[in-house]
Amino acid sequence: MSRPSLDANAWRVIIARLISRTGGEAGFFVGVWGTAAYALDATPGSLALLMAAMSVASMIGAAVAGVLVDRFDPRRVLIASEVVFVPAILTLTTVGSMAEMTVRAPLVWLVGSIGVTAITAFPPALAADEDRVARTNTLMEAAGTIAFVLGPALGALTVRLVDLPAVFVLDAATSVVAVLLLVPVRVRRVEARERGTGLAELRAGFRYAYRSRAIVLILALGSLTWLSFGAFGALEPLFYRDVLGTGPEALGYLNSVFGVGLFLGAFTLDRNALRATNLRTVVVLTAACGIGALIYVGTSSLVVVAVGAVVWGVLLGALMPLLRTLLHLHTGEGYVGRVSGVYLVHKSVGELAPLAVAPALAALFGVQRVLLASGVLLLVLAPTAWRRASRLDGERPVRPLADRGLAERVEDLEERVPLA
């Protein structure tokens, strides 16, 4: 069966994601991490505090954005977030201490997380059938992974040619270009629904997500992956500085190598989407990501780190769009924004939780050993979900088709997932 073609609207969104995320990756890996670790002499504790504050801000932004997306559509929310992001990111050009960075960066990430939620919820707004939803998710991931390659490398080049603050200017410029691309985009109209208060709609989104056994499993496996990532968020710059003995440029270049792996993983999923779109594949990929992480941080050799970056990247590049596609296919229209918000809240919580203990563990056992333990966590725990994934794959999924009414979809879900 041939892969479905995408229209101009989808390609505009994909290209906008590529450009905006290129600046975002440069701004985070080289801008925020580079400034913190090398210009501001961050300690494990101060870096963990920064990452914790950014994660909390992202969690709040994702929850709020889910309601906004379901009310106004992902296009409007994404454009608004990109516009506000420009002056926000420019405030980081004048940061002079870790205290200032810890106050300003979370505010920037609050705005950015609204855009991330909107882009996460975009595919069902562009296409009604699941094959196009899956392909749009995969190509968005591919665009994001190309950005992961280009962003850190472009950030490192910007540091070499100009200075660290110029990386934040680059990030702002890419958001402006993204807005220009998004303005002509048109999204599908979804059925009107009665609106409640913002808080009531937010609660309804969480309730909808937690009533679905499939969505709960997707959230659990995603959270497990993000828990592993949380340790890297606190300690990876220090791994480069203290274990590998490299500077900020190596941090950028090797993360670009990681991005090559992400692209290859997304490309592989795109070629095999019909066979791979199931929960059992998610379980296998989640466990395999643990192996990739172990290779990545298992030695002090830059060559082995580069190999590990590619292997880990391939696995994650396939896993991330698959998680989002399955999330969309198990979510009815009218709830995609809020369920996407729940998904990203879990992402933020998963990344945040290790920050409470990672610095202390690193002080006791060393940075490298703590990162190795995060890989073991995935490898050991993910396979325990295999039986549940197999059962759910055997059930009929809730498909977000345009010709099914919202009430019918909710009734179908409640019949399959009783509350008592």
NORKANOR-V642655 format. One record per residue. SS is DSSP state (H for helix, E for strand, L for the rest). NEAR is the number of other ideal C-beta (glycine too) atoms within 10 Angstrom. Layout:
ss=SS near=NEAR
ss=SS near=NEAR
//
This chain:
ss=L near=5
ss=L near=5
ss=L near=15
ss=L near=15
ss=L near=8
ss=L near=17
ss=L near=11
ss=H near=10
ss=H near=20
ss=H near=21
ss=H near=16
ss=H near=20
ss=H near=28
ss=H near=21
ss=H near=15
ss=H near=27
ss=H near=26
ss=H near=22
ss=H near=20
ss=H near=29
ss=H near=27
ss=H near=27
ss=H near=29
ss=H near=26
ss=H near=28
ss=H near=29
ss=H near=29
ss=H near=23
ss=H near=27
ss=H near=30
ss=H near=31
ss=H near=27
ss=H near=25
ss=H near=26
ss=H near=23
ss=H near=22
ss=H near=21
ss=H near=17
ss=H near=17
ss=L near=20
ss=L near=10
ss=L near=22
ss=L near=15
ss=H near=20
ss=H near=16
ss=H near=19
ss=H near=27
ss=H near=25
ss=H near=19
ss=H near=25
ss=H near=27
ss=H near=22
ss=H near=20
ss=H near=27
ss=H near=24
ss=H near=17
ss=H near=20
ss=H near=25
ss=H near=22
ss=H near=17
ss=H near=26
ss=H near=25
ss=H near=20
ss=H near=18
ss=H near=29
ss=H near=32
ss=H near=24
ss=H near=22
ss=H near=27
ss=H near=27
ss=H near=15
ss=H near=13
ss=L near=20
ss=H near=29
ss=H near=22
ss=H near=15
ss=H near=26
ss=H near=28
ss=H near=20
ss=H near=17
ss=H near=27
ss=H near=26
ss=H near=15
ss=H near=17
ss=H near=27
ss=H near=16
ss=H near=11
ss=H near=21
ss=H near=29
ss=H near=15
ss=H near=15
ss=H near=24
ss=H near=16
ss=H near=10
ss=L near=23
ss=L near=9
ss=L near=12
ss=H near=20
ss=H near=13
ss=H near=14
ss=H near=24
ss=H near=21
ss=H near=14
ss=H near=18
ss=H near=27
ss=H near=20
ss=H near=16
ss=H near=24
ss=H near=27
ss=H near=22
ss=H near=22
ss=H near=27
ss=H near=27
ss=H near=27
ss=H near=27
ss=H near=22
ss=H near=32
ss=H near=29
ss=H near=24
ss=H near=26
ss=L near=30
ss=L near=32
ss=H near=29
ss=H near=28
ss=H near=26
ss=H near=23
ss=L near=21
ss=L near=17
ss=L near=13
ss=H near=20
ss=H near=15
ss=H near=19
ss=H near=24
ss=H near=27
ss=H near=22
ss=H near=27
ss=H near=29
ss=H near=29
ss=H near=23
ss=H near=25
ss=H near=29
ss=H near=23
ss=H near=23
ss=H near=26
ss=H near=29
ss=H near=19
ss=H near=25
ss=H near=26
ss=H near=21
ss=H near=19
ss=H near=31
ss=H near=30
ss=H near=22
ss=H near=21
ss=H near=34
ss=H near=24
ss=H near=17
ss=H near=22
ss=H near=23
ss=H near=10
ss=H near=8
ss=L near=12
ss=L near=11
ss=L near=20
ss=H near=17
ss=H near=16
ss=H near=31
ss=H near=27
ss=H near=17
ss=H near=22
ss=H near=32
ss=H near=19
ss=H near=14
ss=H near=26
ss=H near=25
ss=H near=15
ss=H near=16
ss=H near=29
ss=H near=18
ss=H near=13
ss=H near=20
ss=H near=24
ss=L near=10
ss=L near=10
ss=L near=20
ss=L near=13
ss=L near=15
ss=L near=13
ss=L near=9
ss=L near=18
ss=L near=11
ss=L near=8
ss=L near=14
ss=L near=4
ss=L near=11
ss=L near=12
ss=L near=9
ss=H near=12
ss=H near=9
ss=H near=11
ss=H near=19
ss=H near=19
ss=H near=13
ss=H near=16
ss=H near=25
ss=H near=16
ss=H near=13
ss=H near=20
ss=H near=25
ss=H near=13
ss=H near=16
ss=L near=24
ss=H near=16
ss=H near=23
ss=H near=23
ss=H near=16
ss=H near=20
ss=H near=27
ss=H near=22
ss=H near=15
ss=H near=24
ss=H near=22
ss=H near=18
ss=H near=21
ss=H near=26
ss=H near=21
ss=H near=19
ss=H near=25
ss=H near=20
ss=H near=27
ss=H near=28
ss=H near=21
ss=H near=22
ss=H near=30
ss=H near=29
ss=H near=21
ss=H near=23
ss=H near=20
ss=H near=22
ss=H near=23
ss=H near=18
ss=H near=16
ss=H near=17
ss=L near=18
ss=L near=10
ss=L near=16
ss=L near=15
ss=H near=24
ss=H near=17
ss=H near=16
ss=H near=25
ss=H near=27
ss=H near=18
ss=H near=21
ss=H near=25
ss=H near=21
ss=H near=19
ss=H near=27
ss=H near=26
ss=H near=19
ss=H near=26
ss=H near=28
ss=H near=21
ss=H near=19
ss=H near=28
ss=H near=29
ss=H near=18
ss=H near=16
ss=H near=27
ss=H near=19
ss=H near=12
ss=L near=12
ss=H near=21
ss=H near=10
ss=H near=8
ss=H near=20
ss=L near=22
ss=L near=16
ss=H near=24
ss=H near=16
ss=H near=19
ss=H near=25
ss=H near=21
ss=H near=18
ss=H near=26
ss=H near=25
ss=H near=21
ss=H near=20
ss=H near=26
ss=H near=23
ss=H near=17
ss=H near=23
ss=H near=29
ss=H near=20
ss=H near=17
ss=H near=26
ss=H near=27
ss=L near=15
ss=L near=15
ss=L near=13
ss=L near=11
ss=H near=15
ss=H near=8
ss=H near=14
ss=H near=23
ss=H near=17
ss=H near=16
ss=H near=25
ss=H near=22
ss=H near=20
ss=H near=22
ss=H near=25
ss=H near=27
ss=H near=26
ss=H near=27
ss=H near=24
ss=H near=29
ss=H near=30
ss=H near=25
ss=H near=23
ss=H near=27
ss=H near=26
ss=H near=23
ss=H near=24
ss=H near=24
ss=H near=24
ss=H near=25
ss=H near=24
ss=H near=18
ss=L near=23
ss=L near=30
ss=L near=24
ss=L near=20
ss=L near=21
ss=L near=28
ss=H near=26
ss=H near=29
ss=H near=30
ss=H near=26
ss=H near=31
ss=H near=33
ss=H near=26
ss=H near=25
ss=H near=25
ss=H near=24
ss=H near=19
ss=H near=25
ss=H near=23
ss=H near=17
ss=H near=20
ss=H near=26
ss=H near=23
ss=H near=17
ss=L near=27
ss=H near=24
ss=H near=12
ss=H near=14
ss=H near=28
ss=H near=22
ss=H near=13
ss=H near=18
ss=H near=23
ss=H near=13
ss=H near=9
ss=H near=12
ss=L near=15
ss=H near=25
ss=H near=19
ss=H near=12
ss=H near=25
ss=H near=25
ss=H near=18
ss=H near=18
ss=H near=21
ss=H near=24
ss=H near=14
ss=H near=18
ss=H near=26
ss=H near=18
ss=H near=11
ss=H near=17
ss=H near=23
ss=H near=14
ss=H near=11
ss=H near=20
ss=H near=14
ss=H near=11
ss=H near=17
ss=H near=21
ss=H near=13
ss=H near=12
ss=H near=21
ss=H near=15
ss=L near=8
ss=L near=11
ss=L near=7
ss=L near=17
ss=L near=20
ss=L near=17
ss=L near=25
ss=L near=12
ss=L near=13
ss=L near=6
ss=L near=16
ss=L near=12
ss=H near=16
ss=H near=12
ss=H near=11
ss=H near=19
ss=H near=16
ss=H near=11
ss=H near=15
ss=H near=20
ss=H near=13
ss=H near=8
ss=H near=15
ss=L near=16
ss=L near=7
ss=L near=6
ss=L near=2
//
